Amino acid sequence: MNQSISAESATVYTGDTIQGTAVISYLNVNDLEPGKKYRFFFQGVQMGTGQHWYVPIVVAKGDREGKRISLTAGVHGDELSPVNAVQRIMANLDPAKMAGTAIAVYDLSRPAKEYTQRMWPTAQSGGSLIDLNRVWPGDEMGTNAPTRHAGILWNRLFKHNVDVALDYHTGATGGDFTMFIFADLRQPEIRQIAELFPIEQIKNDPGENGTLEMAFVKANVPVMTIEIGGARSYDMQKIAMAVEGSMNVFKHYKVIDGTIDRTSKEAGTFFGDTFETIRSTSGGYIELLVDLKDKVTSGQKVAIQRNSFGDIVAEYTATVTGEVATIARDALSEPGSRVMQILYDSADLKPDPETSHEPGDDY
């Protein structure tokens, strides 16, 4: 991994194959013959024993020049609906009829995916868990393996091959999400493509440092984070919405032909710019009084909490008017655990200053 690289570097084949699939350590889509689909294993960071983690990628290169769109699924290891969604998108693409390129990158956090857990497990300092979506664009000489892995992928796969980026996620294990998009709607191009998705909610969000989304933002690549429900299983209804919206993006950029299907306008998408985050004040069992996408009003009771004897130890009330975006599916809740997030538009009302309004931690 110490060869000199630049945007003009050629695709590097290591000479290895895994289950008949070629291994590469650098991708330049300009090297690939047009009108074909390719699959590779991309050589990531080494394990402690010296073997590498390998990331599966599929490239559909059109027979004509056009936008290069990346589709990433698996930055967190417990996110499975994104994998199915991207597989379906790629299956819909015929390179012989495309103008442009689609680059699907699966299972970026390989060790986390092997255990279907959110964080990347490291052996360093006796063992720790690191969120791969807080270390982008990474550093090939960083102080831990996931930071180096992100740097390898950013420098050798993403930054010179991508014009538009769609990053697919889900809520964390133990929670659930609506069909949701985080997007910086201040950017006209990002707003335009976000509104192509026939989904439930969109949050006008500037992004968070360390996320793959923010790495693309800083590289001036239009990008959004797409949340497809909850972790560890397939949500087929939400997957279908993600696929429909993604295909609209390909049509919008003329990568493929066809008329735009349903968009946020037809779906009645709810827009907001702020979360009210409600957290447990006690330990105990949470009983939700609302569900995903329910509309709530300021002063409405949204959950109660009981101890093991069945006594009510806490009641939780919304202080804003909006829609439920995330909820805890785990009934047992420690103090400080997130119970739910309510999406609302800050222009509509002035929230209680004591309420937590941190960004979502699911992307």
N, C-alpha and C positions, 0 to 999 in steps of 0.2 A: 504493500500500500504506500510505497514511498516514491512511486514514479511521478515525474512532473506532469501536471495536468493543466489544461486550459480548455476554453470553450471549443477550440478547434481540434482537440484531441480525438483520436479515433476510438471506437468501441474496443474495449480490451477484453479478449477471451482468455481465461486463465488456462485453458486446456483441459479443465476438469468437466465432468458431467455428473449429474445426480439424477438417478432414475431416468437416464436418457436425455435429460435437459441440460443444455450448455450453461456453464457458469461464466458470468462476466463480472468484472470489477469496475468498469466504467462504461457508460452508455452515451453514445451520440446517435440520435435517431436519424441524422442525415446519412449515416453509413448504411442504413437498412434499405433494401430494395423496396420500392413502392408497391402498393397493391397487395400486401401480404400481412398476415398475423405472425407474431413471433412470441415465444415464451422463453424466459431465462430464469435462472436463479442468480440473484445479485449478491455478491460476496460482501457481507457486512463485517462487523467487528469480530475479533477473535474471542473465544471463551478462554477461561483460565488454563485449559489443557492445550491450547494452541489451535484447535479447530475453529472454523468460522461459523457464525450464524448466517444463514442464507435466506434472502427475501425473494419470494416468487413475484415475478413481474410478467405482464402480457402487454405487448405493443401491437396496436392495429395501425399500420401506416397506410394512409390513403394513396391513391394513384396520382393525386394532384396536391400541390402545396396548399396549406391552410393552417388554421389555428392548431396548436398543440395543447391538448387538454389532459391534465393528470387527474386520476381518480385514486384516492388513497383510502384503504380500509384496513384497520387493525393497528392504529397507533397505540391503542390500548388492547390488552390481550383478552378482555372479556366482551369485546364488541363483535358480535357475530352477524347481526342483520346487515351491517355494511358490507361484509364479504359477499353475502348472497346478492345484495343489490348491485354491486359492481360486477359480479359474475354475469348477472342478467343484462346489464348495460352492454358489456363487451360482447355477449352472445348476439345482441341486436345489431352489431356493427359489421358491415361488409367492407373490408379495406378496398376492394376493387371499385367501390362506388363512393368512396370518401374523398374529401378535399381537406387534408389535415391528418392529425395523428392523435390517437388516444393511448395513454400510458396508464395501465392499471397496476397499482402496487399494493400487494396484500401482506398482511401479517408483519408489519414493520417491527413490532415489538415481539420478536420471535420467542424468547424464553417466557414472556408473559402469556403468549398465546398457547404455548405447550401446556400451561397449567390453567388456562382460561381464567386468568386473574388480571386485574387492571394494571398493576405496576410491574416494572422490570426487576426481577430479583437478582441481586449481585452478592457475591461472596465476600466482597471487600469489607474490612473492619468487622468481621464476624457476621456479616449478612445485613442487607438493607434493601428497601424497595424504593425504586426511583420512577417517577412519572415521566415517560418519554415525551409527553406533550408539554413539558415545561423546560426542555433543554434545547429546543431548536433555535438557530440553525446548527447547533452543535459545534464541536471542536474536535478535529481529528487528533489533537494532542491533549484532549481534556483529561480531567482527573478521575473519570469513571467510564466504564464500558458503554453505557447507554449514551452518554454525551459524545463519545467518540463515534459510536454507531450513527447517531444523527448527523454528525459532521461528514462522515463518509457518504451517507445517502444524499445529503444536501449538495455537497461539492461534486459528486461523481454521477449523480442520477437526476436531481431535480433542477438545479439552478440554471442550467444551460439548455434544458429541453422543454420548458413549460411556459406557455403563454397565459393559460387560465387554469385555476386549480379548484377542485371540489374535494373537500376532506370530510369523510363520512364517519360518524361516531354514534354512540348510544349513551343513555344514562349509565351511571355506575351500578355495579352489582348491589342489590338491595334496594334499588330505586327504579323509577320509571319516568319516561319523558313523553311528551307529545311528539308528533311529527313536526320538527322545529328547525329553524335556521338561525345561526348567529351570522350577521353580516353588517359591515360598515356601510350603512345606507347613505352616508354623506358622499360616497363615491358613486357618481351616476351609473357607471358601467356595472358595478356590483349590485346596486339597487335593481337595475334592469334585469339581470340574470336571476337574482333572488326571487323576484316577482314572477318568474317563469314557473315556479314550483307550486303545484296545487296542494298546498299543505295546510297545517292547522295554525301555526304561529311563526312569526318572524320577529326577532329582537334586533333592533338597531344597536349594534354593539361594536365598539372600536377595536375589540380583540384584546388578548392578554399576552404579555411578553412570555416568550418561551414556547408558545404554541406553534405548530406547523403553519397555522393560518397567519400568525403575525410575521413569521419568517417570509412568507410570500408577500404579505403587505409591504414589508420593508424592501422587498425586491421589485416592487411596483407591478406585481402580478395580481390581477383580479382573483379573489378567492372568497370562499365562504365555508363555514362549518355546518354540516348537515347532520342533525340528530335523528336517529331512526328508532325511537322508542327505548325499551329497556335492554339490559345486558343478557348474555348467555343463552339466548334463544332467538328464533326467527319470528318477527312480527310481520306477517305476510301483507297485511293491509298497508302498513307504513312503508314496507319495502316497495310496494307497487307505486305509492305516491312518489317515493324517491326516484324510482326508475323513470316515471313519466316526466317529472321535472327535469331530470338529467338529460333525457332525450330531447326535451325542448331546448336545452342549452346547446346541444350539438346542432340542432336545426337553426337556432338563432345565429350561430357563427358560421352557418353554411357548410359545416363539416359533412353533414348528411342532408339530403333533400327531404322535403315533407312540410306539411303545415303544422303550426304550433298547436298542441293539444291543450288541455285544461291548464289554467294558470291560477295564481293566487286570487285573481278577481272572481273566477268561477267558483273557487273553493271557499270564498268568504274568509280568507286568512285574517287572523287577528294580529295586529302590529302593536308592539310596545317598545320601550327603550330602557326599562328598569325592572329589576326583580325585587320583590319583597321576599326575603328569606326568613322563614319561621323555623326556629330551632328549639329542640327540647330544653326545658328548664329543669326537668327532673328525669330520673330513671323510671322506666315503667313501660307499659304496653299502650301503643298508640292506636286509637280508633279514629279513622278518617271520616269526616262528615261530608267531604266533597271528593271528587275524582278528577282525573286529568281533563282538561278543557272546560271544566265547569266554570261558569261565571260567578264571581263573588263580589260582594260589596263591602265597603268599609264598615267595621263593627260586626261582621258576620262571624259566628263561631265556626271554625273549620276542622277542629280536631279536639279530642279529649284524651287524657292519659290516666291509666289506672295502675295501682301497684298490684302485687301478687294476691292481696286480699280482696281486690275488686274495688277498693276505694279510689275515688277520683283525686289525683294528686296535682293535675294541671289541666287547664283549658286554654286553647289557642284560638286567637281571633285575628282576622285580617284587619289591617289598618288602611288598605287601599281598595280601589275598585279595579278589577281586571279579570284575567283568566288563569286558572291553575295550569302551570307548565310542567313542574316536576313534583313527584310525591315519593315518599318512602314506602316501599312494599314490605320491608322488614318491620314487623309489628313491635318488636322489642327495641327500645330506643334509649341510648345513654344520654346523659346531659350534654348538650352542645350538638347533638346529631341533627341533621337537617330533616325536618318534617315535610316541608313543601316549599316551592317557590311560586309566587304569583307574578305573572307578567302584566305590566301596566304601562301606560304612557304617562310620563312625568308631567307632561303639559296639562293633563286633565285635572290634577289635584296636587296638593302639597302633602306629602306623606308625613307620618309621625317621625320626628328626627331620631327617636330612640330605636327605630326599626332597622334591621340589617338589610342593606341593599347591595351586597357584594355580587360580583358576576357569578355566573354558573360555574361549578367546578367539574362539570361532566365533559368538557371538551378539552 
